[in-house]
Amino acid sequence: MPASGRIVLGTRPGQLPGFPILQRRPPTGYALCLAIVKWGQTVRYLHTMIRVTDLEESLDFYCNKLGLREVGRHDHEAGRFTLVFVAAEGQEDCALELTFNWDPEPYGEGRNFGHVAYEVEDIYATCQRLMDAGVTINRPPRDGKMAFIRSPDNISIELLQKGAALAPGEPWHSMGNTGIW
């Protein structure tokens, strides 16, 4: 295995040419964390977010019954929500994000699923490349850290800048939201 801890697995049928699959560690069961490399940048799977209505009940299910463990928690008073990350032992970098909104709201099936998140090397370059390819940037990276797009099936995809946020830059800094994300 290379010193980076990554091994090239090659491409799969139906995959876009030139997108080699890199695996971050040897497979464990069915949980694989994949990175896609193209244009000299890495896109790394981070997490999937779901909304929960009762945080303690959800933690009991995911941790006590399913066997995951809490690997991170962030309370956001200004946004009035708590994020709790749960993962299987040894798979902490492939966590499930449980989002608990402090103000109750009903979630229909589908609304409780939030988004899939990917880390990118340069959020501005990634968003520009996506826009140039005809993808709508629903939530531009005004903060140099986070953007949202949607798949053709309307799945929200969060893009997060690897490391520290980039300095605010145009056209992103003054660009408004488009649609929902």
C-alpha positions in Angstrom: 0.0 0.0 0.0 1.4 3.5 -0.8 2.6 5.7 2.0 -0.5 7.8 1.7 -2.6 4.9 2.9 -4.6 4.8 -0.4 -4.7 2.1 -3.0 -6.0 2.5 -6.5 -8.8 0.1 -7.3 -9.3 1.2 -10.9 -12.6 2.0 -12.6 -15.9 0.2 -12.5 -18.3 -0.4 -15.4 -20.6 2.5 -15.8 -18.2 4.9 -14.1 -17.1 8.0 -15.9 -13.7 7.4 -17.7 -10.8 9.1 -15.9 -12.3 8.8 -12.4 -10.2 6.3 -10.6 -11.6 5.0 -7.3 -9.3 5.3 -4.4 -10.0 3.5 -1.2 -8.9 5.0 2.1 -8.4 1.7 3.9 -8.9 -2.0 3.2 -12.6 -2.9 3.0 -14.4 -3.8 6.3 -17.7 -5.5 5.7 -19.8 -3.3 3.4 -18.5 0.1 4.6 -16.3 1.7 2.1 -15.1 5.3 2.1 -14.3 6.3 -1.5 -12.5 9.3 -3.0 -12.9 10.3 -6.6 -9.9 12.0 -8.3 -10.1 14.1 -11.4 -8.7 17.4 -12.4 -6.0 17.1 -9.8 -8.4 17.4 -6.9 -9.8 14.9 -4.4 -13.4 14.6 -3.5 -13.7 12.6 -0.3 -17.0 11.2 1.2 -17.6 12.7 4.6 -21.0 11.8 5.9 -24.8 11.4 5.3 -27.1 13.6 7.4 -30.6 12.6 8.6 -32.9 14.7 10.8 -34.1 13.2 14.0 -37.1 14.2 16.2 -36.0 12.8 19.5 -32.2 12.9 20.0 -32.1 10.6 23.0 -34.4 8.0 21.4 -32.3 8.1 18.2 -29.0 7.7 20.2 -30.5 4.7 22.0 -31.3 3.2 18.6 -28.1 3.9 16.8 -25.7 3.4 19.7 -27.3 0.9 22.1 -29.2 -1.2 19.6 -27.4 -0.9 16.3 -23.9 -0.8 17.9 -22.6 2.5 16.6 -20.9 5.0 19.0 -21.0 8.7 19.3 -17.8 10.2 17.8 -18.7 13.9 17.8 -21.3 16.4 18.9 -21.7 20.1 18.1 -24.4 22.4 19.6 -25.2 25.4 17.4 -27.2 27.9 19.6 -27.5 30.5 16.9 -29.0 28.0 14.4 -30.9 26.2 17.2 -29.7 22.7 16.3 -27.4 19.9 17.5 -25.3 17.7 15.3 -24.3 14.3 16.7 -22.0 12.0 14.6 -22.2 8.2 15.1 -20.1 5.6 13.5 -19.1 2.0 13.7 -15.8 1.2 15.6 -12.9 1.9 13.3 -15.0 3.7 10.8 -15.1 7.1 12.5 -14.4 8.9 9.2 -17.6 7.5 7.7 -20.0 8.8 10.2 -23.8 9.3 10.1 -24.8 12.8 11.1 -27.9 13.0 13.3 -29.3 16.5 13.1 -31.7 17.5 15.9 -33.5 20.8 15.4 -34.4 22.3 18.7 -37.7 23.7 17.4 -40.0 20.8 16.5 -41.2 20.3 13.0 -42.8 17.4 11.3 -40.7 15.5 8.7 -42.4 13.5 6.0 -40.5 10.6 4.6 -37.8 12.1 2.5 -37.6 15.3 4.5 -35.9 13.5 7.4 -33.0 12.6 5.0 -30.8 15.6 4.7 -27.7 15.4 2.4 -24.6 13.6 1.4 -21.3 15.5 2.2 -18.0 15.5 0.3 -14.8 17.3 1.1 -13.0 19.1 -1.7 -9.5 20.5 -2.1 -10.7 23.9 -3.4 -14.3 24.8 -3.0 -14.2 27.8 -5.4 -12.6 25.8 -8.2 -15.0 22.9 -7.6 -18.0 25.1 -7.7 -16.8 26.9 -10.8 -16.1 23.6 -12.6 -19.7 22.5 -11.6 -21.2 25.7 -12.8 -19.3 25.5 -16.1 -20.8 22.0 -16.5 -24.3 23.3 -16.0 -24.8 22.5 -12.3 -26.7 25.0 -10.2 -25.0 26.1 -7.1 -28.0 26.3 -4.7 -26.0 27.6 -1.7 -22.8 29.3 -2.9 -19.6 29.1 -0.8 -19.9 32.7 0.4 -18.0 31.7 3.6 -15.2 29.9 1.7 -16.2 26.7 3.5 -19.5 25.3 2.4 -21.7 25.0 -0.7 -24.8 22.9 -1.7 -25.8 21.5 -5.0 -28.5 19.0 -6.0 -28.2 15.8 -8.0 -30.5 15.2 -11.0 -32.8 13.3 -8.5 -32.9 16.4 -6.2 -30.6 14.9 -3.5 -28.8 17.6 -1.6 -25.1 17.4 -1.8 -22.9 19.4 0.6 -19.4 20.4 -0.5 -17.0 21.3 2.3 -13.6 22.9 1.9 -10.8 20.7 3.1 -9.0 22.4 6.1 -9.6 26.0 6.9 -12.1 28.1 5.0 -10.8 30.0 2.0 -10.8 33.8 2.1 -14.2 35.2 0.9 -14.0 35.8 -2.9 -16.1 36.9 -5.8 -18.4 35.9 -7.4 -19.2 33.7 -4.5 -19.2 36.2 -1.7 -22.1 38.2 -3.1 -24.0 35.4 -4.8 -27.4 34.5 -3.4 -29.1 31.2 -2.8 -30.9 29.5 -5.7 -33.9 27.3 -4.9 -33.7 25.0 -1.9 -30.8 23.0 -0.6 
